[in-house]
Amino acid sequence: MVDPVFASRLQFALTTIVHIIFPVMSMGLAPFLVYFTWKSIRSSDPVWERQRRFWTEIFAISFVVGTVTGLVLEFEFGTNFAAFATFAGELFGGPLAVEGMMAFFLEATFLGVFVFGREKVGDALYLVSAVAVALGTWLSAVWILIANSWMQTPRGYELVQRGGRTVVTVVDPVAAYLNPRFPWMFVHMQSAAVLSVALFMAGVAAYFVSRSSADGGEGDDDRDDDESDSRTDDTRFWRTTLKIALLVMLVTAPFQVVHGDSYARHVADTQPQKFAAMEAQYETEAPAALHLVAIPTDPSAFTDPRAENLWTLDIPALASILASGGNPTYPVQGLETFQGSPPVAIVFWSFRMMVLLGFWFVGLAVWGAYRWRHGELFTDRRLHLALMGSAPLGFAAVEIGWIVTEVGRQPWVVQGLLRTQSAVSPGLTGTEATLTLVGFALVYTGLLVGYGYVVRRIIRSGPPEIDAAESASTEEGGEDSSPSDRTPTAEVSGDD
């Protein structure tokens, strides 16, 4: 049987890797849905109501599956990591409890109104429900990231003896909850979620726009008028989606690169061991070069990425400049100065994959903007293929980023306080850990496949139709709006 420590870590990694997909989708969709709801209320153009309905379906299924998988993660702290729960439960449990009482119930309460209540409430209340659902989604991230960021940079605590065990007690909740890592993690995670969803939306829209172009445009003469109108409406829907997603990519992709650079500098200040693993810096150097490109010359370099096993394209002193914020002679600590180090190869290669994806997203956004400016956004087949291929890459970048964050902290589960080896439940056997690992692998694989199947069905069904009665009702504006409140349809919803 597998070692219980290894099996528990692998199980938690597996469940987290699957779970994170669903909150990323819901958190990333939240601001889009607020915008679509606002536009559907303020504008008589039915394209916005179709946008709201279509993406709400995907949001709702993501919320449901994310809730189920998230609850399982919290139970794992008691089943597989009871020693950690005993050690840090007073501090770690607080944010998780607040997340449930504040964020989850806020989101769950208004989700019913948002998903099912459009015809039952006025415009103002319905817009409030959209904002409340989005706020609840993002508040969940606040409290989850407070708990995780404290594990990276613990503050506001004391170690005390209780029942013969050393445990953490909170002495300064403000310092603990607003620890140095939290703002960096929150901004980077939420921006990544929005960018991931924008990439997903752009990829899906590019598929339908490309297919429409290949079929001969917005309609053909052999079809009856109703079918031709439906095709025209669907084409306009996907073109609008592509434009909105591209606009968001143009903002979030460059921001992620700039913010990520500053975030890495913060990691160098607060977790120099993780930064050394990210750069495979085995020995302390001043100045320290940055491995811009590292190509293995020997198979062993994949698992032991030392400089002598790699062909590298180095930029002299750049690691020192990045770590210090401009000082080319700044000494970068090497891994030999620390007791125990993370699996360097995993952190080193994951960090490079994440950076590469970040720059690809910037290039993709600029490419799309260039084609848009020249009136070729809907006809560039290569751009459409690139967007389709990149649709899942935002989620992949989030997964890789969390690998850097969590694996880079090893061998600590709480930085400098509790090692992962000591965090696992003391009574857990290898047999138990192995059986639950296999069981979770099967169940979570099934959940992921089922989720993918449902989302695929939603996408293949296309945007919902708005019948004449609904369109007339939309134009009347409901009890909380008037024709004078309405604004012309934005240029983004039209054709080039």
DRENZATOR-623015 format. One record per residue (C-alpha): residue number from 1; residue in three letters; chain; x, y, z. Coordinates in nm, 2 decimals, m for minus. Example, Ala and Ser with C-alpha at 12.3 -4.5 7.8 and 13.67 -1.06 7.14 Angstrom:
2
     n   res   chain       xx       yy       zz
     1   ALA       A     1.23    m0.45     0.78
     2   SER       A     1.37    m0.11     0.71
***
This chain:
496
     n   res   chain       xx       yy       zz
     1   MET       A     0.00     0.00     0.00
     2   VAL       A     0.10     0.36    m0.05
     3   ASP       A     0.25     0.56     0.23
     4   PRO       A    m0.04     0.74     0.41
     5   VAL       A     0.14     1.08     0.39
     6   PHE       A     0.20     1.05     0.02
     7   ALA       A    m0.15     0.91    m0.05
     8   SER       A    m0.32     1.19     0.16
     9   ARG       A    m0.12     1.46    m0.02
    10   LEU       A    m0.20     1.30    m0.36
    11   GLN       A    m0.57     1.27    m0.27
    12   PHE       A    m0.59     1.64    m0.16
    13   ALA       A    m0.40     1.75    m0.47
    14   LEU       A    m0.64     1.55    m0.70
    15   THR       A    m0.96     1.68    m0.53
    16   THR       A    m0.83     2.04    m0.54
    17   ILE       A    m0.72     2.02    m0.90
    18   VAL       A    m1.07     1.91    m1.00
    19   HIS       A    m1.25     2.14    m0.76
    20   ILE       A    m1.07     2.46    m0.86
    21   ILE       A    m1.22     2.44    m1.21
    22   PHE       A    m1.57     2.51    m1.08
    23   PRO       A    m1.51     2.82    m0.86
    24   VAL       A    m1.28     2.96    m1.13
    25   MET       A    m1.57     2.93    m1.38
    26   SER       A    m1.83     3.08    m1.14
    27   MET       A    m1.60     3.36    m1.01
    28   GLY       A    m1.49     3.45    m1.36
    29   LEU       A    m1.84     3.45    m1.50
    30   ALA       A    m1.98     3.66    m1.21
    31   PRO       A    m1.88     4.01    m1.35
    32   PHE       A    m1.99     3.91    m1.70
    33   LEU       A    m2.33     3.82    m1.56
    34   VAL       A    m2.37     4.14    m1.38
    35   TYR       A    m2.29     4.33    m1.70
    36   PHE       A    m2.52     4.12    m1.91
    37   THR       A    m2.80     4.17    m1.65
    38   TRP       A    m2.75     4.54    m1.65
    39   LYS       A    m2.75     4.56    m2.02
    40   SER       A    m3.06     4.34    m2.06
    41   ILE       A    m3.24     4.58    m1.83
    42   ARG       A    m3.11     4.90    m1.98
    43   SER       A    m3.13     4.80    m2.35
    44   SER       A    m3.41     4.68    m2.57
    45   ASP       A    m3.16     4.47    m2.77
    46   PRO       A    m3.25     4.10    m2.70
    47   VAL       A    m2.89     3.99    m2.75
    48   TRP       A    m2.81     4.09    m2.39
    49   GLU       A    m3.10     3.88    m2.25
    50   ARG       A    m2.98     3.59    m2.45
    51   GLN       A    m2.62     3.64    m2.32
    52   ARG       A    m2.75     3.65    m1.96
    53   ARG       A    m2.96     3.33    m1.99
    54   PHE       A    m2.70     3.13    m2.18
    55   TRP       A    m2.41     3.20    m1.94
    56   THR       A    m2.63     3.18    m1.63
    57   GLU       A    m2.69     2.81    m1.72
    58   ILE       A    m2.31     2.74    m1.71
    59   PHE       A    m2.27     2.95    m1.39
    60   ALA       A    m2.54     2.76    m1.21
    61   ILE       A    m2.40     2.41    m1.29
    62   SER       A    m2.06     2.53    m1.19
    63   PHE       A    m2.18     2.66    m0.86
    64   VAL       A    m2.36     2.34    m0.78
    65   VAL       A    m2.07     2.11    m0.86
    66   GLY       A    m1.82     2.35    m0.70
    67   THR       A    m2.02     2.35    m0.37
    68   VAL       A    m2.02     1.97    m0.36
    69   THR       A    m1.65     1.93    m0.43
    70   GLY       A    m1.56     2.21    m0.19
    71   LEU       A    m1.74     2.05     0.10
    72   VAL       A    m1.54     1.73     0.04
    73   LEU       A    m1.22     1.93     0.07
    74   GLU       A    m1.31     2.07     0.41
    75   PHE       A    m1.39     1.71     0.53
    76   GLU       A    m1.05     1.60     0.42
    77   PHE       A    m0.89     1.83     0.68
    78   GLY       A    m1.05     1.61     0.95
    79   THR       A    m1.01     1.27     0.78
    80   ASN       A    m0.66     1.30     0.63
    81   PHE       A    m0.50     1.60     0.80
    82   ALA       A    m0.63     1.58     1.16
    83   ALA       A    m0.30     1.68     1.30
    84   PHE       A    m0.31     2.00     1.10
    85   ALA       A    m0.67     2.07     1.20
    86   THR       A    m0.56     2.03     1.57
    87   PHE       A    m0.26     2.25     1.53
    88   ALA       A    m0.41     2.54     1.33
    89   GLY       A    m0.79     2.48     1.37
    90   GLU       A    m0.85     2.79     1.58
    91   LEU       A    m0.71     3.02     1.30
    92   PHE       A    m0.78     2.81     0.99
    93   GLY       A    m1.13     2.72     1.08
    94   GLY       A    m1.25     3.07     1.14
    95   PRO       A    m1.22     3.20     0.78
    96   LEU       A    m1.38     2.87     0.65
    97   ALA       A    m1.68     2.92     0.89
    98   VAL       A    m1.72     3.28     0.80
    99   GLU       A    m1.71     3.18     0.43
   100   GLY       A    m2.00     2.94     0.48
   101   MET       A    m2.21     3.18     0.69
   102   MET       A    m2.14     3.50     0.50
   103   ALA       A    m2.04     3.43     0.14
   104   PHE       A    m2.21     3.09     0.07
   105   PHE       A    m2.55     3.19     0.21
   106   LEU       A    m2.55     3.53     0.04
   107   GLU       A    m2.48     3.36    m0.29
   108   ALA       A    m2.72     3.07    m0.24
   109   THR       A    m3.00     3.29    m0.12
   110   PHE       A    m3.00     3.52    m0.42
   111   LEU       A    m2.90     3.25    m0.67
   112   GLY       A    m3.26     3.12    m0.68
   113   VAL       A    m3.39     3.47    m0.76
   114   PHE       A    m3.12     3.52    m1.02
   115   VAL       A    m3.17     3.18    m1.20
   116   PHE       A    m3.55     3.14    m1.17
   117   GLY       A    m3.70     3.48    m1.08
   118   ARG       A    m3.65     3.70    m1.38
   119   GLU       A    m4.03     3.71    m1.46
   120   LYS       A    m4.13     3.73    m1.09
   121   VAL       A    m3.94     4.03    m0.97
   122   GLY       A    m3.88     4.39    m1.09
   123   ASP       A    m3.57     4.50    m1.27
   124   ALA       A    m3.41     4.67    m0.97
   125   LEU       A    m3.45     4.36    m0.74
   126   TYR       A    m3.33     4.14    m1.02
   127   LEU       A    m3.01     4.35    m1.07
   128   VAL       A    m2.96     4.34    m0.69
   129   SER       A    m2.98     3.96    m0.71
   130   ALA       A    m2.71     3.95    m0.98
   131   VAL       A    m2.48     4.17    m0.78
   132   ALA       A    m2.54     3.97    m0.46
   133   VAL       A    m2.46     3.64    m0.64
   134   ALA       A    m2.14     3.79    m0.78
   135   LEU       A    m2.04     3.94    m0.45
   136   GLY       A    m2.11     3.61    m0.27
   137   THR       A    m1.89     3.43    m0.52
   138   TRP       A    m1.60     3.67    m0.47
   139   LEU       A    m1.64     3.68    m0.09
   140   SER       A    m1.60     3.30    m0.09
   141   ALA       A    m1.26     3.36    m0.25
   142   VAL       A    m1.17     3.62     0.01
   143   TRP       A    m1.21     3.38     0.31
   144   ILE       A    m1.06     3.08     0.14
   145   LEU       A    m0.76     3.28     0.04
   146   ILE       A    m0.73     3.44     0.38
   147   ALA       A    m0.69     3.08     0.52
   148   ASN       A    m0.44     2.97     0.25
   149   SER       A    m0.24     3.29     0.26
   150   TRP       A    m0.19     3.26     0.63
   151   MET       A    m0.04     2.92     0.57
   152   GLN       A     0.21     3.09     0.34
   153   THR       A     0.29     3.39     0.56
   154   PRO       A     0.16     3.32     0.91
   155   ARG       A     0.10     3.63     1.13
   156   GLY       A    m0.10     3.73     1.44
   157   TYR       A    m0.06     3.40     1.63
   158   GLU       A     0.11     3.25     1.93
   159   LEU       A     0.21     2.89     1.99
   160   VAL       A     0.06     2.75     2.31
   161   GLN       A     0.04     2.41     2.48
   162   ARG       A    m0.30     2.25     2.51
   163   GLY       A    m0.34     1.89     2.62
   164   GLY       A     0.03     1.82     2.58
   165   ARG       A     0.02     1.95     2.21
   166   THR       A     0.15     2.27     2.06
   167   VAL       A    m0.13     2.45     1.88
   168   VAL       A    m0.18     2.80     1.72
   169   THR       A    m0.39     3.06     1.90
   170   VAL       A    m0.50     3.38     1.75
   171   VAL       A    m0.37     3.70     1.92
   172   ASP       A    m0.42     3.95     1.64
   173   PRO       A    m0.70     3.86     1.40
   174   VAL       A    m0.63     4.17     1.18
   175   ALA       A    m0.27     4.07     1.14
   176   ALA       A    m0.36     3.71     1.08
   177   TYR       A    m0.64     3.77     0.83
   178   LEU       A    m0.47     4.06     0.65
   179   ASN       A    m0.14     3.88     0.63
   180   PRO       A     0.12     4.00     0.37
   181   ARG       A     0.03     3.73     0.12
   182   PHE       A    m0.35     3.78     0.11
   183   PRO       A    m0.38     4.09    m0.12
   184   TRP       A    m0.14     3.94    m0.37
   185   MET       A    m0.32     3.61    m0.38
   186   PHE       A    m0.66     3.76    m0.40
   187   VAL       A    m0.59     4.00    m0.68
   188   HIS       A    m0.39     3.74    m0.88
   189   MET       A    m0.66     3.47    m0.84
   190   GLN       A    m0.96     3.68    m0.92
   191   SER       A    m0.79     3.83    m1.23
   192   ALA       A    m0.69     3.48    m1.34
   193   ALA       A    m1.05     3.36    m1.30
   194   VAL       A    m1.19     3.65    m1.52
   195   LEU       A    m0.91     3.59    m1.78
   196   SER       A    m0.98     3.22    m1.78
   197   VAL       A    m1.35     3.27    m1.85
   198   ALA       A    m1.27     3.53    m2.11
   199   LEU       A    m1.05     3.28    m2.29
   200   PHE       A    m1.32     3.02    m2.26
   201   MET       A    m1.58     3.25    m2.40
   202   ALA       A    m1.36     3.36    m2.68
   203   GLY       A    m1.28     3.00    m2.78
   204   VAL       A    m1.64     2.89    m2.78
   205   ALA       A    m1.75     3.21    m2.97
   206   ALA       A    m1.46     3.16    m3.22
   207   TYR       A    m1.58     2.81    m3.30
   208   PHE       A    m1.93     2.93    m3.39
   209   VAL       A    m1.82     3.24    m3.57
   210   SER       A    m1.57     3.04    m3.78
   211   ARG       A    m1.84     2.78    m3.86
   212   SER       A    m2.08     3.05    m3.96
   213   SER       A    m1.82     3.20    m4.19
   214   ALA       A    m1.75     2.86    m4.34
   215   ASP       A    m2.12     2.81    m4.40
   216   GLY       A    m2.14     3.12    m4.61
   217   GLY       A    m2.22     3.40    m4.36
   218   GLU       A    m2.53     3.49    m4.18
   219   GLY       A    m2.78     3.30    m4.39
   220   ASP       A    m2.84     3.15    m4.74
   221   ASP       A    m3.11     3.16    m4.99
   222   ASP       A    m3.22     2.80    m4.96
   223   ARG       A    m3.34     2.85    m4.61
   224   ASP       A    m3.68     2.98    m4.50
   225   ASP       A    m3.70     3.32    m4.34
   226   ASP       A    m3.74     3.20    m3.98
   227   GLU       A    m3.44     2.97    m4.00
   228   SER       A    m3.24     3.24    m4.17
   229   ASP       A    m3.33     3.49    m3.90
   230   SER       A    m3.24     3.24    m3.63
   231   ARG       A    m2.90     3.18    m3.79
   232   THR       A    m2.85     3.56    m3.81
   233   ASP       A    m2.94     3.61    m3.45
   234   ASP       A    m2.71     3.33    m3.34
   235   THR       A    m2.42     3.47    m3.55
   236   ARG       A    m2.47     3.81    m3.39
   237   PHE       A    m2.48     3.65    m3.05
   238   TRP       A    m2.14     3.48    m3.09
   239   ARG       A    m1.98     3.78    m3.25
   240   THR       A    m2.09     3.99    m2.95
   241   THR       A    m1.95     3.73    m2.72
   242   LEU       A    m1.62     3.72    m2.90
   243   LYS       A    m1.58     4.10    m2.89
   244   ILE       A    m1.66     4.12    m2.51
   245   ALA       A    m1.43     3.84    m2.43
   246   LEU       A    m1.15     4.00    m2.63
   247   LEU       A    m1.19     4.33    m2.46
   248   VAL       A    m1.16     4.16    m2.12
   249   MET       A    m0.85     3.97    m2.24
   250   LEU       A    m0.69     4.29    m2.35
   251   VAL       A    m0.72     4.42    m1.99
   252   THR       A    m0.66     4.12    m1.78
   253   ALA       A    m0.38     3.94    m1.97
   254   PRO       A    m0.13     4.22    m1.96
   255   PHE       A    m0.23     4.30    m1.60
   256   GLN       A    m0.16     3.94    m1.50
   257   VAL       A     0.19     3.96    m1.64
   258   VAL       A     0.27     4.28    m1.46
   259   HIS       A     0.11     4.18    m1.14
   260   GLY       A     0.28     3.84    m1.16
   261   ASP       A     0.62     4.00    m1.18
   262   SER       A     0.55     4.20    m0.86
   263   TYR       A     0.40     3.90    m0.69
   264   ALA       A     0.72     3.70    m0.76
   265   ARG       A     0.92     3.98    m0.60
   266   HIS       A     0.69     3.95    m0.29
   267   VAL       A     0.75     3.57    m0.28
   268   ALA       A     1.13     3.64    m0.29
   269   ASP       A     1.09     3.86     0.01
   270   THR       A     0.86     3.64     0.22
   271   GLN       A     0.94     3.29     0.09
   272   PRO       A     1.29     3.29    m0.04
   273   GLN       A     1.30     2.91    m0.04
   274   LYS       A     1.01     2.90    m0.29
   275   PHE       A     1.17     3.17    m0.51
   276   ALA       A     1.49     2.97    m0.52
   277   ALA       A     1.29     2.66    m0.63
   278   MET       A     1.11     2.86    m0.90
   279   GLU       A     1.45     2.96    m1.04
   280   ALA       A     1.64     2.64    m0.96
   281   GLN       A     1.88     2.86    m0.76
   282   TYR       A     2.09     2.60    m0.58
   283   GLU       A     2.36     2.83    m0.45
   284   THR       A     2.35     3.18    m0.32
   285   GLU       A     2.47     3.42    m0.59
   286   ALA       A     2.51     3.79    m0.63
   287   PRO       A     2.44     3.88    m0.90
   288   ALA       A     2.21     3.59    m0.99
   289   ALA       A     2.12     3.52    m1.36
   290   LEU       A     1.77     3.43    m1.47
   291   HIS       A     1.73     3.12    m1.68
   292   LEU       A     1.51     3.26    m1.95
   293   VAL       A     1.51     2.93    m2.15
   294   ALA       A     1.62     2.60    m2.01
   295   ILE       A     1.64     2.29    m2.23
   296   PRO       A     1.74     1.96    m2.08
   297   THR       A     2.05     1.80    m2.23
   298   ASP       A     2.01     1.49    m2.02
   299   PRO       A     1.69     1.30    m1.90
   300   SER       A     1.79     1.36    m1.54
   301   ALA       A     1.75     1.73    m1.59
   302   PHE       A     1.37     1.69    m1.59
   303   THR       A     1.37     1.58    m1.23
   304   ASP       A     1.69     1.76    m1.11
   305   PRO       A     1.70     2.09    m1.30
   306   ARG       A     2.06     2.20    m1.21
   307   ALA       A     2.23     2.44    m1.45
   308   GLU       A     2.49     2.19    m1.55
   309   ASN       A     2.22     1.95    m1.68
   310   LEU       A     2.06     2.22    m1.89
   311   TRP       A     2.13     2.43    m2.19
   312   THR       A     2.02     2.77    m2.07
   313   LEU       A     1.97     3.11    m2.22
   314   ASP       A     2.06     3.33    m1.92
   315   ILE       A     2.00     3.70    m1.87
   316   PRO       A     2.28     3.81    m1.63
   317   ALA       A     2.17     3.96    m1.30
   318   LEU       A     1.80     3.95    m1.40
   319   ALA       A     1.71     3.72    m1.11
   320   SER       A     1.86     3.97    m0.87
   321   ILE       A     1.68     4.26    m1.04
   322   LEU       A     1.35     4.08    m1.02
   323   ALA       A     1.39     3.96    m0.66
   324   SER       A     1.49     4.31    m0.54
   325   GLY       A     1.30     4.54    m0.77
   326   GLY       A     1.60     4.68    m0.95
   327   ASN       A     1.92     4.60    m0.77
   328   PRO       A     2.15     4.40    m1.01
   329   THR       A     2.38     4.29    m0.72
   330   TYR       A     2.11     4.17    m0.49
   331   PRO       A     2.20     3.82    m0.35
   332   VAL       A     1.95     3.55    m0.42
   333   GLN       A     1.95     3.28    m0.16
   334   GLY       A     2.02     2.93    m0.28
   335   LEU       A     1.85     2.62    m0.18
   336   GLU       A     2.16     2.50     0.01
   337   THR       A     2.09     2.76     0.28
   338   PHE       A     1.75     2.60     0.38
   339   GLN       A     1.68     2.28     0.57
   340   GLY       A     1.48     2.07     0.33
   341   SER       A     1.36     2.20    m0.01
   342   PRO       A     1.05     2.15    m0.23
   343   PRO       A     1.05     1.92    m0.53
   344   VAL       A     1.25     2.17    m0.74
   345   ALA       A     1.17     2.02    m1.08
   346   ILE       A     0.79     2.05    m1.03
   347   VAL       A     0.82     2.41    m0.92
   348   PHE       A     1.08     2.51    m1.17
   349   TRP       A     0.90     2.37    m1.48
   350   SER       A     0.55     2.47    m1.36
   351   PHE       A     0.66     2.83    m1.31
   352   ARG       A     0.80     2.84    m1.66
   353   MET       A     0.49     2.69    m1.81
   354   MET       A     0.28     2.95    m1.62
   355   VAL       A     0.49     3.24    m1.74
   356   LEU       A     0.49     3.11    m2.10
   357   LEU       A     0.11     3.08    m2.09
   358   GLY       A     0.08     3.43    m1.95
   359   PHE       A     0.28     3.58    m2.24
   360   TRP       A     0.08     3.37    m2.49
   361   PHE       A    m0.25     3.52    m2.36
   362   VAL       A    m0.11     3.87    m2.40
   363   GLY       A     0.00     3.79    m2.76
   364   LEU       A    m0.34     3.63    m2.83
   365   ALA       A    m0.53     3.94    m2.71
   366   VAL       A    m0.31     4.17    m2.91
   367   TRP       A    m0.35     3.95    m3.22
   368   GLY       A    m0.73     3.96    m3.18
   369   ALA       A    m0.73     4.34    m3.13
   370   TYR       A    m0.52     4.39    m3.44
   371   ARG       A    m0.76     4.18    m3.65
   372   TRP       A    m1.06     4.36    m3.50
   373   ARG       A    m0.91     4.70    m3.59
   374   HIS       A    m0.86     4.59    m3.95
   375   GLY       A    m1.21     4.44    m3.98
   376   GLU       A    m1.09     4.08    m3.99
   377   LEU       A    m1.19     3.96    m3.65
   378   PHE       A    m1.47     3.73    m3.79
   379   THR       A    m1.28     3.60    m4.09
   380   ASP       A    m0.93     3.52    m3.96
   381   ARG       A    m0.94     3.14    m3.95
   382   ARG       A    m0.60     3.11    m3.78
   383   LEU       A    m0.70     3.34    m3.50
   384   HIS       A    m1.02     3.14    m3.46
   385   LEU       A    m0.82     2.82    m3.43
   386   ALA       A    m0.58     2.98    m3.18
   387   LEU       A    m0.87     3.10    m2.97
   388   MET       A    m1.04     2.76    m2.98
   389   GLY       A    m0.71     2.58    m2.88
   390   SER       A    m0.66     2.83    m2.60
   391   ALA       A    m1.01     2.80    m2.45
   392   PRO       A    m0.90     2.56    m2.17
   393   LEU       A    m0.56     2.71    m2.12
   394   GLY       A    m0.66     2.98    m1.87
   395   PHE       A    m0.78     2.70    m1.64
   396   ALA       A    m0.46     2.51    m1.70
   397   ALA       A    m0.26     2.82    m1.60
   398   VAL       A    m0.46     2.85    m1.28
   399   GLU       A    m0.39     2.48    m1.20
   400   ILE       A    m0.02     2.53    m1.27
   401   GLY       A    m0.01     2.85    m1.06
   402   TRP       A    m0.15     2.66    m0.76
   403   ILE       A     0.11     2.39    m0.81
   404   VAL       A     0.38     2.65    m0.78
   405   THR       A     0.21     2.80    m0.48
   406   GLU       A     0.15     2.48    m0.29
   407   VAL       A     0.44     2.25    m0.39
   408   GLY       A     0.68     2.55    m0.36
   409   ARG       A     0.59     2.57     0.01
   410   GLN       A     0.71     2.22     0.09
   411   PRO       A     0.82     2.06     0.32
   412   TRP       A     0.59     2.30     0.52
   413   VAL       A     0.22     2.29     0.54
   414   VAL       A     0.23     2.61     0.75
   415   GLN       A     0.54     2.79     0.65
   416   GLY       A     0.81     2.76     0.92
   417   LEU       A     0.56     2.61     1.18
   418   LEU       A     0.43     2.27     1.08
   419   ARG       A     0.58     2.02     0.83
   420   THR       A     0.35     1.83     0.60
   421   GLN       A     0.49     1.50     0.73
   422   SER       A     0.35     1.60     1.07
   423   ALA       A     0.02     1.73     0.95
   424   VAL       A    m0.14     1.39     0.84
   425   SER       A    m0.38     1.21     1.07
   426   PRO       A    m0.18     1.00     1.31
   427   GLY       A    m0.41     0.70     1.30
   428   LEU       A    m0.44     0.69     0.92
   429   THR       A    m0.31     0.37     0.77
   430   GLY       A    m0.17     0.31     0.43
   431   THR       A    m0.46     0.09     0.33
   432   GLU       A    m0.72     0.34     0.43
   433   ALA       A    m0.54     0.62     0.25
   434   THR       A    m0.49     0.42    m0.06
   435   LEU       A    m0.86     0.30    m0.08
   436   THR       A    m0.99     0.66    m0.03
   437   LEU       A    m0.74     0.78    m0.29
   438   VAL       A    m0.87     0.53    m0.55
   439   GLY       A    m1.23     0.61    m0.46
   440   PHE       A    m1.19     0.98    m0.49
   441   ALA       A    m1.01     0.94    m0.81
   442   LEU       A    m1.30     0.75    m0.96
   443   VAL       A    m1.57     0.98    m0.82
   444   TYR       A    m1.40     1.30    m0.92
   445   THR       A    m1.32     1.17    m1.26
   446   GLY       A    m1.69     1.09    m1.30
   447   LEU       A    m1.79     1.44    m1.18
   448   LEU       A    m1.55     1.61    m1.42
   449   VAL       A    m1.67     1.40    m1.71
   450   GLY       A    m2.03     1.47    m1.62
   451   TYR       A    m1.97     1.84    m1.58
   452   GLY       A    m1.80     1.85    m1.92
   453   TYR       A    m2.09     1.67    m2.08
   454   VAL       A    m2.35     1.91    m1.94
   455   VAL       A    m2.15     2.22    m2.04
   456   ARG       A    m2.10     2.07    m2.38
   457   ARG       A    m2.47     2.01    m2.42
   458   ILE       A    m2.55     2.37    m2.31
   459   ILE       A    m2.30     2.51    m2.57
   460   ARG       A    m2.42     2.28    m2.85
   461   SER       A    m2.78     2.39    m2.78
   462   GLY       A    m2.68     2.75    m2.84
   463   PRO       A    m2.82     3.06    m2.70
   464   PRO       A    m3.19     3.05    m2.59
   465   GLU       A    m3.45     3.19    m2.82
   466   ILE       A    m3.65     3.50    m2.71
   467   ASP       A    m4.00     3.48    m2.84
   468   ALA       A    m4.21     3.78    m2.94
   469   ALA       A    m4.39     3.81    m2.61
   470   GLU       A    m4.07     3.81    m2.41
   471   SER       A    m3.92     4.06    m2.65
   472   ALA       A    m4.21     4.29    m2.61
   473   SER       A    m4.19     4.25    m2.23
   474   THR       A    m3.82     4.34    m2.24
   475   GLU       A    m3.89     4.65    m2.45
   476   GLU       A    m4.16     4.76    m2.20
   477   GLY       A    m3.89     4.75    m1.93
   478   GLY       A    m4.08     4.60    m1.64
   479   GLU       A    m4.20     4.79    m1.34
   480   ASP       A    m3.87     4.95    m1.25
   481   SER       A    m3.76     5.10    m1.58
   482   SER       A    m3.89     5.33    m1.84
   483   PRO       A    m3.81     5.39    m2.21
   484   SER       A    m3.63     5.71    m2.11
   485   ASP       A    m3.38     5.50    m1.90
   486   ARG       A    m3.27     5.30    m2.20
   487   THR       A    m2.94     5.35    m2.38
   488   PRO       A    m2.86     5.26    m2.74
   489   THR       A    m2.71     4.92    m2.80
   490   ALA       A    m2.34     4.95    m2.76
   491   GLU       A    m2.12     4.91    m3.07
   492   VAL       A    m1.98     4.59    m2.93
   493   SER       A    m2.30     4.41    m2.99
   494   GLY       A    m2.31     4.50    m3.36
   495   ASP       A    m2.12     4.37    m3.66
   496   ASP       A    m1.81     4.53    m3.80
***
